Amino acid sequence: MAVKEKYQSVLELGESLNIQNGSVTEENGVLKVKGTANTQYEKNVLWDKIKEIGGENPSDILANITVADDSVYHRHTVKSGETLGKIAKHYYGNASKYQDIFKANSDILKNPDLIYPDQELIIPNL
């Protein structure tokens, strides 16, 4: 299997995340991937996919992914039925971190129990 085919799902994920300035080349059986993710969270999602396919330290792919906005971990658009706890669990693996999200968005949120669909929330770096 060609290395590009092996990592095709990573390339498709990069497209769905709208990775900017992307380039993909293959040299001597090593896939070289370069681009700019919007946030650190998106970069982490890409790396998780690379590791899922190639293991913890894959030798057949070199990825140089930079981050456009490192002032936040991510920007999240609230979907119906979500709570700050669910959002915190998704991004940090810990629902009690909802307070950090609430504090980072105190300009638009007055109560941690009241969030609305389509609000864009800052998910802060911890």
N, C-alpha and C positions, 0 to 999 in steps of 0.2 A: 504494500500500500504506500502510495506517495505521501510524503509528509504533509503536503497541502490538503490532501483528502482527509488525512487523519484529524487535522485541526479545523476542518470545514465549519464545524459548529461554533468554534471560537470566532471565525471570520464573520459568520452570520450574526452572532451576538454583537460583534463590533458594529456591524451595519445597523442593527436594531437600536443600539445605544447612540447612534449617530456620532461615532468616533470621527474626529476631524483630522485632516492632514494625514490620512492613513496611507500606508504603503505596505505591500507584501511582496517579498522576494524569496526565492529558494536557491540556496547555494550548498553544494556538497551534502545534500540530505538534511540541511538545517533550514527551517523556515524562519525568516526574519520579518517580524511584524513591528510596525511603528505607527504611532498615532497619539492623539490628544483626547483624553476622556474629559467630560464636563466636570466631574467631581471625583473625589477619592473613592467614594462608594462604587461608582461605575468602574473605576480602575480595579478595585478589589473583586468585583463581579467577574471581570474578564480574567483576572489571575486565578480565581477559583475554578473557572471553566478550563483554563490551561492545565491546572494541576489535576483536575478530574480526569482529563484525557492522558496527560503525560507523566503523572506522578508528582511528588513534592519537588523534585529537582530535574525537570525534563532537560535532556541534552539535545533534543532535536528541534527545539524552538528557542529563539531569542526574541524577547518582547521588550520594546522600549516604549512604554506608555507613560506619557506625562499627563498632568492635570491642569485644566484651564483655570479652575476656580478652587484654590485651596483654602479660602476663607471659611468654607462650610464643608461638612462631610457630604451632604446631599441637599437637594431641594425636592420636597415631596408634595404632590398634589393629593389632597384628601379625597378619598373615595367614600361613598355611602357605606355606613356601618362601621367605619373605622373609629378607633379611640386613640388617644395619645399613648396609652399603654400598649396597644397592638402595634402601633407605629414604632415605638421604642423597642419592642421585642423583635421586630423585623430587622431594624438597623443595628441594634446593639446586642441582641440576644438577651435582653433584660428589660422587662416591662416597667420596672421601677425607675428607669432612666427617663420616664415621661416628663419628669420635673425639669430635666435639662432642656428638653424640647420646648416645654411651656415657657421657661425663662428666656430662651432664645427668640421666642415669638411674642413676647409680652406687649409688643407694639400693636399686634392684631388680636391677641387672645387675652381675654379678661378672666376666664374661668377655664381650668384644665378639662372640665367635663363638657365644655361646649365648643366643638369644632364642627365645621360644615363642609360638605362636598365642594370641591373646586378651590378651597383655600390652598394657597401655596405656603408650606411651612419650611422654615430653615431647620435642617437636621445638623446640629452643631458638631464640630470636632470635639472629641472628649480627650 
